[in-house]
Amino acid sequence: MSNYDVIIIGGGPGGYVCAIRCAQLGLKTACVEGRGALGGTCLNVGCIPSKALLHATELYHEATENFTKMGLMGKSPSVDFKKMLEYKQGVIDGNTQGIEFLFKKNKVDYLKGWGSIRSATEVMVDGELYHTKNIVIATGSEPSTLPGVDVDEKIVVTSTGALELPKVPKRMVVIGAGVIGLEMGSVYARLGSDVTVVEYLDVITPGMDADVAKQFQKILKKQGLKFVLGAAVQGVKSTKTKATVTYKLKKDESEASLDADVVLVATGRRPYTSGLGLEDVNIEVSERGQVKIDAHWQTNVKGIYAIGDVIEGPMLAHKAEDEGVAVAETIAGQAGHVNYDVIPGVVYTAPEVASVGMTEEQLKAEGRAYKVGKFPFLANGRAKANFATEGFVKLLADSATDRILGCHVIGPSAGDLIHEVCVAMEFGASAEDLARTCHAHPTFSEAMREAAMACGDGAIHA
């Protein structure tokens, strides 16, 4: 029986980062993973492979739509979907092998197999018992489904199956207008699929700033995506070659149906704790299946912690990573900390959508006095040169103190631009601080500065 200071169950972004940080802090560490590859959902069937396909299809769109405008003449590229999937797999393999190297470099033991908790100090991995002073649950999440919808990962698929389709479908129905559904819908729309998104609510991307969501839907419509909003899916009937989605419109209770070659079920995710043995050690979970924790990520059982998608909060890889570092530092006797008010969210469509902090709707609901600074990418020189003028930056600041409360961006490189505001918010900066910081010209980031200026006397270029 091997002895450890910490055993982390789960090798995803939260788990592997936690393991590496524990080892860096001098703790004897092991990480348990049964998938056969490290990196969790994110690296294997989530963030990384989907971004590879998004990148490839965005370049395809550039080549077919914008190259001739720039004097780049010649035959437009055709799509070899099999080759595109091979490229995607190569990206996955490079990342997962990189984590194995980091484990060896930091002397983290990689325990291959499915782990279960036997006690506060014991973890079983494929029949072998390991002893540890601390346990970290980092088992992540899995796709959730709907009643009346049977997933076979061939015709009716989750995001996992959508990344492995043998060919580009002629017709795709996406159930759910959240991040995953819109990203994968964008991929296949660019590859020629007729994509229809069916959403229960009357808006896309629930929780997103309303101004951004409205503009986002307009842009996606221009790109060919169709939307059926306020529709409750009643069921999906499938054969070996196609499926039919039936839904009921909430406004008038009328029923309708859509035929598709592939149906993508993108209705969110749920914590993955199957076979973990939580009930055997009386670890408390919520009604939604989330592991309950205290302010230091510790469960009701002393010495057992939980991080990432398996606990409350946004299911984001970077949130899990921050929690992994914080838990490692807490176990090592330091003061682990995560600022949950400054966790960015990004939708990797084209254009990208990014946000951090509070939305205007949240500020109104709390009765906060705030001001808004907006700047369109249409007035940004770099965006004009790159045929990327759709979208805007929206900065929210406190009316009295000018402290930045939130930022919402739809436009080119939004996922990178947002971090300027994340750093500013982490240091309690004001909109004027951002406005008085010199930004290189010509860059997309100038739109950030102009939005900050708009919180004061006004933007220069709009």
C-alpha positions in Angstrom: 0.0 0.0 0.0 1.6 3.3 -1.2 1.4 6.4 1.0 0.8 9.9 -0.3 0.3 13.4 1.0 -2.3 14.0 -1.6 -4.3 11.9 -4.1 -6.2 13.8 -6.8 -9.0 11.8 -8.5 -9.4 13.1 -12.0 -6.7 14.3 -14.5 -8.6 17.2 -16.1 -7.6 20.9 -16.0 -8.4 21.1 -12.3 -6.9 17.8 -11.3 -3.6 17.8 -13.2 -3.0 21.5 -12.3 -3.7 20.7 -8.6 -1.3 17.7 -8.8 1.5 19.7 -10.3 1.1 22.6 -7.8 1.0 20.1 -4.9 4.3 18.5 -6.1 5.9 22.0 -6.5 5.0 22.7 -2.8 6.8 19.5 -1.7 3.8 17.2 -1.2 4.1 13.6 -2.4 1.3 13.5 -5.0 -0.6 11.1 -7.2 -3.2 11.7 -9.8 -5.8 9.1 -10.7 -7.3 9.0 -14.2 -9.2 6.3 -15.9 -9.8 7.8 -19.4 -6.5 6.5 -20.7 -5.3 10.0 -21.4 -4.8 13.0 -19.1 -6.5 16.4 -19.7 -10.0 15.4 -18.9 -13.0 16.5 -21.0 -11.3 19.8 -21.9 -8.3 18.4 -23.7 -9.8 15.2 -25.1 -13.4 15.9 -26.1 -14.0 19.5 -25.2 -12.2 22.9 -25.3 -9.1 21.9 -27.3 -10.6 19.7 -30.1 -13.5 22.1 -30.6 -11.1 25.1 -30.9 -9.1 23.1 -33.4 -12.2 22.7 -35.6 -13.2 26.3 -35.0 -9.8 27.5 -36.1 -9.7 25.3 -39.2 -13.2 26.3 -40.4 -12.5 30.0 -39.7 -9.5 29.9 -41.9 -11.6 28.1 -44.6 -14.1 30.9 -44.4 -11.4 33.5 -44.7 -10.0 31.7 -47.8 -13.4 31.4 -49.5 -14.8 34.8 -48.5 -12.0 37.3 -47.9 -8.9 36.3 -49.8 -9.9 37.7 -53.2 -10.8 41.0 -51.5 -7.1 41.3 -50.4 -5.8 40.3 -53.9 -5.0 36.7 -52.9 -6.2 35.0 -56.0 -6.3 31.3 -56.9 -8.5 28.3 -56.5 -10.5 28.2 -53.2 -9.6 25.3 -50.9 -11.9 22.3 -50.6 -12.6 20.5 -47.3 -11.0 17.1 -46.6 -13.0 16.4 -43.4 -11.0 13.2 -42.6 -7.8 15.2 -42.7 -9.3 17.9 -40.6 -10.2 15.3 -37.9 -6.6 14.0 -38.1 -5.3 17.5 -37.4 -7.7 17.8 -34.5 -6.5 14.5 -33.0 -2.9 15.6 -33.4 -3.6 18.7 -31.4 -5.2 16.5 -28.7 -2.3 14.1 -28.6 0.3 16.8 -28.3 -1.5 18.4 -25.3 -2.1 15.2 -23.4 1.4 13.9 -23.9 2.6 17.3 -22.7 0.8 16.8 -19.3 2.4 13.3 -18.9 5.8 15.0 -19.4 4.9 17.6 -16.8 4.0 14.9 -14.3 7.3 13.2 -14.8 9.2 16.5 -14.5 7.4 17.4 -11.2 7.5 13.8 -9.9 3.7 13.3 -9.8 2.7 9.6 -9.9 0.1 8.9 -12.6 -2.2 6.2 -11.4 -4.0 4.8 -14.5 -7.5 3.5 -13.7 -10.8 4.5 -12.1 -10.6 5.6 -8.5 -13.0 5.3 -5.7 -12.9 6.7 -2.1 -12.9 4.0 0.6 -12.3 6.3 3.5 -10.9 9.8 4.3 -7.4 8.4 3.9 -7.9 5.6 1.3 -8.4 5.5 -2.4 -8.9 2.3 -4.5 -7.6 2.3 -8.0 -8.4 -0.8 -10.1 -8.2 -3.2 -7.1 -5.2 -1.6 -5.5 -5.5 0.4 -2.3 -3.5 3.6 -1.7 -3.2 5.6 1.5 -3.2 9.4 1.6 -3.4 12.3 4.1 -5.6 14.3 1.7 -8.0 13.5 -1.2 -9.1 16.0 -3.9 -12.1 15.2 -6.0 -11.7 16.6 -9.5 -13.9 14.3 -11.5 -15.4 16.9 -13.7 -18.7 16.7 -15.5 -20.6 14.9 -18.3 -23.2 16.0 -20.9 -26.7 16.2 -19.6 -29.6 15.0 -21.7 -33.4 15.5 -22.0 -36.3 13.2 -21.3 -37.3 11.5 -24.6 -33.9 12.0 -26.1 -31.7 8.9 -26.4 -28.1 9.6 -27.3 -26.3 7.1 -29.5 -23.3 9.4 -30.4 -23.9 8.6 -34.1 -27.2 10.3 -35.1 -28.1 11.8 -31.8 -24.9 13.1 -30.3 -23.5 15.1 -27.5 -20.4 17.4 -27.9 -18.3 14.2 -27.8 -19.9 12.7 -30.8 -20.1 16.0 -32.6 -16.3 16.0 -32.6 -16.1 12.6 -34.2 -18.7 12.6 -37.0 -17.6 10.6 -40.0 -18.8 13.2 -42.5 -20.3 16.7 -42.5 -24.1 16.4 -42.1 -26.4 18.1 -44.6 -28.8 19.1 -41.9 -28.0 19.5 -38.2 -30.4 20.4 -35.4 -28.7 21.8 -32.2 -30.8 21.5 -29.0 -29.6 24.3 -26.7 -28.3 27.8 -27.6 -25.5 27.8 -25.1 -21.8 28.0 -25.7 -21.2 24.4 -26.8 -24.2 24.3 -29.1 -23.3 27.6 -30.8 -19.6 26.8 -31.2 -20.2 23.4 -32.8 -23.1 24.7 -34.8 -20.8 27.4 -36.2 -18.2 24.7 -37.2 -20.7 22.7 -39.2 -22.4 25.8 -40.7 -19.1 26.9 -42.1 -18.6 23.4 -43.5 -21.9 23.6 -45.3 -24.4 22.1 -42.9 -27.9 23.6 -42.7 -28.0 24.3 -38.9 -31.1 25.0 -36.8 -30.7 25.8 -33.1 -33.7 25.0 -30.9 -33.7 26.8 -27.5 -36.2 26.6 -24.6 -35.7 30.2 -23.5 -36.5 33.2 -25.6 -32.9 34.3 -25.8 -29.6 32.6 -26.7 -26.7 32.2 -24.3 -28.6 32.6 -21.0 -26.9 34.9 -18.6 -25.0 36.9 -21.2 -25.3 40.7 -21.3 -28.5 41.3 -23.2 -26.9 43.8 -25.7 -24.2 41.3 -26.6 -26.6 38.4 -26.9 -28.9 40.4 -29.2 -26.0 41.4 -31.5 -24.5 37.8 -31.3 -27.8 36.3 -32.6 -27.9 38.8 -35.5 -24.4 37.9 -36.5 -25.0 34.1 -36.3 -28.1 34.5 -38.4 -26.1 36.3 -41.0 -23.7 33.4 -41.0 -26.6 31.0 -41.8 -27.6 29.6 -38.4 -31.4 29.4 -37.9 -33.1 29.8 -34.5 -36.3 28.5 -33.0 -36.5 30.2 -29.6 -39.1 29.6 -26.8 -39.4 26.0 -27.9 -39.7 22.9 -25.6 -38.3 19.8 -27.2 -40.8 16.9 -26.8 -38.6 14.2 -28.1 -36.2 12.9 -30.8 -37.0 9.8 -33.0 -34.0 8.4 -34.9 -33.3 5.8 -37.4 -29.9 4.6 -38.7 -29.6 7.5 -41.1 -31.7 10.5 -39.7 -33.7 11.9 -36.8 -36.8 14.0 -36.2 -36.9 16.5 -33.4 -40.4 17.5 -32.2 -40.9 20.6 -30.2 -43.7 22.7 -28.7 -43.7 26.5 -28.9 -44.3 28.0 -25.5 -46.1 31.1 -26.9 -49.1 29.2 -28.4 -48.5 25.5 -27.5 -48.3 24.7 -31.2 -46.2 21.6 -32.1 -43.7 21.3 -35.0 -40.8 19.1 -36.1 -37.5 19.3 -37.8 -35.7 16.5 -39.7 -31.9 16.2 -39.4 -29.0 13.9 -40.3 -27.5 14.7 -36.9 -29.0 16.1 -33.7 -26.6 17.7 -31.3 -27.8 17.7 -27.7 -26.2 20.7 -26.0 -28.3 21.2 -23.0 -25.6 21.6 -20.4 -23.5 19.4 -18.2 -23.8 17.7 -14.8 -21.2 16.7 -12.2 -19.7 13.3 -12.8 -19.4 11.3 -9.6 -20.5 7.8 -10.7 -18.6 5.0 -9.0 -16.7 7.5 -6.8 -18.1 6.2 -3.6 -19.3 9.5 -2.1 -22.1 7.7 -0.3 -19.7 5.2 1.3 -18.0 8.0 3.2 -21.1 10.2 3.6 -19.9 13.1 1.5 -22.7 15.6 1.1 -24.0 16.5 -2.3 -26.6 19.1 -3.4 -29.9 18.3 -5.2 -28.1 19.0 -8.5 -25.5 16.4 -7.7 -22.7 18.9 -6.9 -20.3 18.1 -4.0 -20.9 20.5 -1.2 -17.8 22.4 0.1 -16.8 25.0 2.6 -14.9 28.3 1.9 -11.7 26.3 1.6 -13.1 23.7 -0.9 -13.2 21.1 1.8 -16.2 18.7 2.0 -18.0 17.8 5.1 -15.4 15.0 5.5 -12.1 16.4 6.9 -9.2 16.0 4.5 -11.4 15.5 1.4 -11.6 18.4 -1.0 -13.5 19.1 -4.3 -12.8 21.4 -7.2 -14.0 22.2 -10.8 -17.2 21.1 -12.5 -18.1 18.8 -9.7 -18.8 21.7 -7.3 -21.0 24.8 -7.7 -20.0 27.6 -10.1 -19.4 28.0 -13.8 -18.1 24.8 -15.5 -15.0 26.4 -16.9 -11.5 24.8 -17.3 -9.7 28.0 -16.0 -12.0 28.2 -13.0 -11.1 24.6 -12.1 -7.4 25.3 -12.6 -7.5 28.3 -10.2 -9.3 26.1 -7.7 -6.7 23.4 -8.1 -3.9 25.8 -7.3 -5.8 27.2 -4.4 -6.5 23.8 -2.9 -2.9 22.7 -3.3 -1.8 25.8 -1.5 -4.4 25.3 1.2 -3.3 21.7 1.8 0.4 22.9 2.0 -0.6 25.4 4.8 -0.7 28.5 2.6 -3.6 30.8 1.9 -5.3 29.5 -1.3 -7.6 32.1 -2.9 -9.9 32.3 -6.0 -11.5 35.6 -6.9 -14.9 34.4 -8.3 -15.8 38.0 -9.3 -13.1 38.0 -11.9 -13.5 34.8 -13.9 -13.8 35.5 -17.6 -16.1 33.6 -20.0 -15.5 33.2 -23.7 -17.5 31.9 -26.7 -15.0 30.9 -29.4 -17.2 31.6 -32.4 -16.2 34.1 -35.1 -16.5 36.8 -33.9 -15.6 35.7 -30.3 -17.7 36.8 -27.3 -16.1 37.4 -24.0 -17.2 38.8 -20.6 -16.0 39.3 -17.0 -17.8 40.7 -14.0 -21.4 41.9 -13.8 -23.8 42.4 -16.7 -26.0 45.5 -17.0 -29.0 43.4 -16.1 -27.4 42.2 -12.8 -26.5 45.8 -11.9 -30.1 47.0 -12.6 -31.5 44.1 -10.5 -29.2 45.1 -7.6 -30.1 48.8 -7.9 -26.5 49.8 -8.5 -25.7 53.2 -10.0 -23.4 52.6 -13.0 -22.3 54.1 -16.3 -21.8 52.5 -19.6 -19.0 53.0 -22.1 -19.4 51.5 -25.6 -17.2 51.4 -28.6 -17.8 49.7 -32.0 -15.2 47.7 -33.8 -16.5 49.4 -37.0 -14.5 52.5 -35.8 -11.3 50.5 -35.1 -8.6 50.8 -37.8 -7.1 47.3 -37.3 -10.6 45.7 -37.4 -11.3 47.4 -40.7 -8.1 46.1 -42.3 -9.0 42.6 -41.1 -12.6 42.5 -42.3 -13.6 42.1 -38.6 -15.7 45.1 -37.8 -18.8 43.4 -36.4 -19.3 43.8 -32.6 -18.4 46.2 -29.9 -16.8 46.7 -26.4 -19.1 47.5 -23.5 -17.5 48.6 -20.2 -19.5 49.0 -17.0 -18.2 51.2 -14.2 -19.5 52.5 -10.8 -21.1 55.9 -11.2 -19.6 57.3 -8.0 -16.1 55.7 -7.9 -15.5 54.9 -11.6 -14.4 51.4 -10.5 -14.8 48.8 -13.3 -17.6 46.4 -12.6 -17.8 44.4 -15.7 -16.9 44.2 -19.4 -18.6 42.5 -22.4 -17.0 42.2 -25.8 -18.2 40.8 -29.1 -15.6 41.1 -31.8 -12.2 40.0 -33.1 -9.9 38.4 -30.5 -12.4 39.1 -27.7 -11.2 36.1 -25.7 -7.7 37.7 -25.5 -8.8 41.3 -25.1 -10.9 40.6 -22.0 -7.9 39.8 -19.9 -6.8 43.4 -19.9 -10.0 44.2 -17.9 -9.5 41.1 -15.7 -6.2 42.4 -14.6 -7.6 45.9 -14.1 -10.5 44.5 -12.0 -8.1 42.4 -9.9 -6.3 45.5 -8.9 -9.5 47.5 -8.4 -8.8 49.9 -11.3 -11.2 52.6 -12.6 -12.3 53.1 -16.1 -10.1 56.2 -16.2 -7.1 54.1 -15.3 -7.8 52.0 -18.4 -8.5 55.1 -20.5 -5.2 56.8 -19.5 -3.1 53.7 -20.3 -1.3 54.0 -23.7 -2.4 51.3 -26.2 -0.4 50.5 -29.3 -1.9 51.5 -32.6 -3.2 49.9 -34.7 -4.6 47.1 -32.5 -7.9 45.6 -31.5 -7.1 46.6 -27.9 -7.6 50.2 -28.7 -11.4 49.5 -28.7 -11.0 48.7 -25.0 -9.4 52.0 -24.3 -12.0 53.9 -26.3 -14.8 52.1 -24.3 -13.1 53.2 -21.1 -12.9 56.8 -22.5 -16.6 56.6 -23.3 -17.2 56.1 -19.5 -15.8 59.6 -19.1 -15.8 62.5 -21.5 -16.3 60.3 -24.5 -14.4 58.2 -27.0 -12.2 59.8 -29.5 -13.0 57.8 -32.6 -16.7 57.3 -32.3 
